[in-house]
């Protein structure tokens, strides 16, 4: 029996950052009192991403990922 060779880096790499145009609806949903879970489901993005966008927006007042690098 032969084992398939897999490169774990290929399977578990970081995904691309969301564009500014996709971050806007996250902030809009938050301002519209939607839950993180609802925003995540509606926009089909991970809850952790939604939470991170909201947290960064609260800290900086800016939804652009190019405004500050953490």
N, C-alpha and C positions, 0 to 999 in steps of 0.2 A: 504494500500500500504506500502510495506516495503522498506526502503532505504538500498542500498548496502553499506556495511562498507568498506571504503578504507583508507589505510594508505598513506598519501601524501608522506612520505619519500620513500616508495617503488616505487612510480611513478616518482619522481623528483630527484633521487639520482645522484651524480656525476659519470661520466663514468670513466673507467680506463684510465690511461695515455698511450700514444702511446709508443710502443717500439722504441728503437734506430733505428732499421732497417726500421721502417716506417717514422721516422723523416728525414732520409737521402734524400728520394725522394722529400720532401718538400723543403729542402735547394737546392737540384739540380734544381728543377723547378724555384725557385727564382733566382738562378744564371743563368738559361737559359732564364731569362726575361719573365717568365710566370706571369700572374696576380694572386693575391691571390684567386680570384674567379675561375680562370682556374685550379689552383692547387687543390683547394677544390673539384671541380667537378671531376677532373681526378682521385683523390685518394679517393673520397667519404668520406671526413671528413669535419667537420664544418669550415667555413671561420674563425671563431674566433680562432680555434685551429691552423690553418695555420698561421694566423697573430701572435699568441703568440709564436709559434716555431721560426718564422723568427725574431721577436723582441728579443727573448732570445739569438738566435744565433748571432745577430748583437752585442749584449751587451757583450757576453762571448766568442764568437768565437768557441763555442762548441755546438753540437746539442744533447748532452746527457742530459737527464733529471736528471741523478744522479750527474752531475757535480756541479750544484748549486741548492739550494732550495730557492724559492722566498717566 
